[in-house]
Amino acid sequence: MSLAIGDTAPPFSLPTTEGATVSLDGLDGPAAVAVVFTCNHCPYAQAWEDRINEVARDYGGRGVRLVAINANDATTHPADSFDAMVRRAREKGYVFPYAHDESQAVARAYGAERTPEVFLFDGDRRLVYHGAVDDSADPGAVKVRYVRDALDAVLAGQAPSRAETAPVGCTVKWRRSG
């Protein structure tokens, strides 16, 4: 089950492609935190990755922190291995931490189901928006910019007018049990 609007962000501490660790507690005093579950192989994640990078770049100076997390099982999807994540982050010039949730515990705590899937928290770490980045995988066809609209509202001290949208993308590739 996914987090509900108003829920507190579950804590995490994960290794990043930069050789560091990113944690929710380590993100000092941001006005908002966007946690984006994504991966390397999914065509939807690829379609939105430049726009996710632009959001991080455009809002970083305004007190917004964005963290991308890949929780996919690299055994069944080798393109989502940590080494492949390192290469992808370099190739795409990510300006945000790209973290590896190898245990999949963070994805389960958030209730992530898709890549990409955005969980946006306000400065109190309360969920204020959950869903898609915007309304089209095709950058030229975007009419509604859900995450940017939600960020603008949060930064203005308001609740986003649209708190939830359906995330569009590949399913999270869960590790098989047993």
C-alpha positions as CSV (number, residue, x, y, z in Angstrom):
1,M,0.0,0.0,0.0
2,S,1.3,3.4,-1.0
3,L,1.7,6.4,1.4
4,A,-1.3,8.6,1.8
5,I,-1.3,12.4,1.5
6,G,-0.3,13.8,4.8
7,D,1.8,10.7,5.8
8,T,5.4,11.3,7.1
9,A,8.3,10.3,4.8
10,P,9.8,7.0,5.8
11,P,13.5,7.4,6.6
12,F,16.2,6.0,4.4
13,S,19.9,5.8,4.1
14,L,21.2,4.5,0.8
15,P,24.4,4.3,-1.3
16,T,24.5,6.7,-4.3
17,T,26.2,6.5,-7.6
18,E,28.6,9.2,-6.4
19,G,30.1,6.9,-3.8
20,A,28.3,8.6,-0.9
21,T,25.3,7.9,1.2
22,V,22.1,9.8,1.0
23,S,19.6,9.9,3.9
24,L,16.4,11.6,4.5
25,D,17.8,13.0,7.8
26,G,20.9,14.2,5.9
27,L,18.9,16.6,3.7
28,D,19.3,19.7,5.8
29,G,16.3,22.0,6.1
30,P,14.9,21.8,2.6
31,A,11.5,23.5,1.8
32,A,10.6,20.3,0.0
33,V,11.9,16.8,-0.8
34,A,11.0,14.9,-3.9
35,V,11.7,11.1,-3.8
36,V,11.5,9.6,-7.2
37,F,11.5,5.9,-7.8
38,T,13.1,5.2,-11.2
39,C,15.4,2.9,-13.0
40,N,17.7,2.6,-16.0
41,H,15.9,0.2,-18.3
42,C,12.3,1.3,-18.4
43,P,11.4,3.4,-21.5
44,Y,9.0,5.5,-19.3
45,A,11.8,6.3,-16.8
46,Q,14.1,7.1,-19.7
47,A,11.4,9.4,-21.2
48,W,11.1,11.4,-18.0
49,E,14.7,11.4,-16.7
50,D,15.8,14.6,-18.4
51,R,12.7,16.4,-17.0
52,I,13.4,15.0,-13.6
53,N,17.0,16.4,-13.9
54,E,15.6,19.8,-15.0
55,V,13.3,19.9,-11.9
56,A,16.2,19.2,-9.6
57,R,18.3,21.9,-11.4
58,D,15.5,24.5,-11.5
59,Y,14.3,24.1,-7.9
60,G,17.6,23.2,-6.1
61,G,18.4,26.8,-5.5
62,R,14.9,27.3,-4.0
63,G,15.4,24.8,-1.1
64,V,14.1,21.7,-2.9
65,R,16.0,18.4,-2.7
66,L,15.4,15.6,-5.2
67,V,16.6,12.0,-4.6
68,A,16.1,9.3,-7.2
69,I,16.0,5.7,-6.0
70,N,16.3,2.5,-8.1
71,A,14.9,-0.5,-6.3
72,N,14.7,-2.9,-9.2
73,D,16.0,-6.4,-8.9
74,A,19.2,-6.4,-11.0
75,T,19.3,-10.2,-11.1
76,T,16.3,-10.2,-13.5
77,H,17.1,-6.7,-14.9
78,P,20.9,-6.3,-15.2
79,A,20.5,-2.9,-16.8
80,D,19.4,-1.7,-13.4
81,S,22.6,-2.9,-11.6
82,F,24.5,-0.5,-9.4
83,D,27.4,-0.3,-11.9
84,A,24.9,0.5,-14.7
85,M,23.3,3.1,-12.5
86,V,26.8,4.8,-12.1
87,R,27.2,4.8,-15.8
88,R,23.7,6.2,-16.4
89,A,24.1,9.0,-13.9
90,R,27.3,10.1,-15.5
91,E,26.0,9.8,-19.1
92,K,22.9,11.9,-18.2
93,G,24.6,14.4,-16.0
94,Y,22.3,13.9,-13.0
95,V,22.4,16.8,-10.6
96,F,20.7,14.8,-7.9
97,P,21.7,11.8,-5.8
98,Y,20.8,8.5,-7.6
99,A,20.5,5.9,-4.8
100,H,20.4,2.1,-4.9
101,D,17.7,0.3,-2.8
102,E,19.1,-3.2,-3.2
103,S,17.0,-4.6,-0.4
104,Q,13.9,-3.0,-1.8
105,A,12.9,-2.0,1.8
106,V,12.6,1.7,1.0
107,A,10.4,1.1,-2.1
108,R,8.2,-1.1,0.1
109,A,8.0,1.5,2.9
110,Y,6.9,4.1,0.4
111,G,4.6,1.7,-1.5
112,A,6.3,2.5,-4.8
113,E,4.8,0.6,-7.8
114,R,6.1,2.3,-10.9
115,T,9.1,3.9,-12.5
116,P,9.1,6.8,-12.5
117,E,6.9,7.5,-9.4
118,V,7.2,10.8,-7.4
119,F,6.6,11.3,-3.7
120,L,6.8,15.0,-2.9
121,F,7.1,16.1,0.8
122,D,6.9,19.5,2.3
123,G,9.4,21.0,4.7
124,D,7.8,19.0,7.6
125,R,8.3,15.8,5.6
126,R,4.6,15.3,5.0
127,L,3.4,13.9,1.7
128,V,1.8,16.6,-0.4
129,Y,1.9,15.1,-3.9
130,H,2.2,11.6,-5.2
131,G,2.1,10.4,-8.8
132,A,3.5,11.2,-12.3
133,V,6.0,13.9,-13.2
134,D,3.7,15.4,-15.7
135,D,0.9,14.4,-18.1
136,S,2.9,13.0,-21.1
137,A,5.9,10.8,-21.7
138,D,6.4,13.0,-24.8
139,P,8.1,16.2,-23.7
140,G,6.5,18.1,-26.6
141,A,3.0,17.1,-25.6
142,V,3.1,18.1,-21.9
143,K,0.1,20.3,-20.9
144,V,0.1,19.9,-17.1
145,R,3.4,19.8,-15.1
146,Y,2.2,18.1,-11.9
147,V,5.5,18.1,-10.0
148,R,6.4,21.7,-10.9
149,D,2.9,22.8,-10.0
150,A,3.0,21.0,-6.7
151,L,6.5,22.5,-5.9
152,D,5.3,26.0,-6.8
153,A,2.4,25.6,-4.4
154,V,4.6,24.2,-1.5
155,L,7.1,26.9,-2.0
156,A,4.3,29.5,-1.8
157,G,3.1,27.9,1.5
158,Q,0.0,26.3,-0.1
159,A,-1.2,22.8,-0.6
160,P,-1.0,21.6,-4.2
161,S,-4.3,21.9,-6.1
162,R,-3.7,18.3,-7.4
163,A,-2.3,16.1,-4.7
164,E,-2.4,12.8,-6.6
165,T,-2.2,11.5,-10.1
166,A,-1.7,8.0,-11.4
167,P,2.0,7.2,-11.9
168,V,2.7,6.0,-15.4
169,G,5.6,3.7,-16.0
170,C,7.0,0.2,-15.7
171,T,6.3,-1.8,-12.6
172,V,9.0,-2.0,-9.9
173,K,10.8,-5.3,-10.5
174,W,10.5,-7.0,-7.2
175,R,12.9,-9.7,-6.1
176,R,11.3,-13.2,-6.2
177,S,10.9,-14.8,-2.8
178,G,11.5,-18.4,-2.1
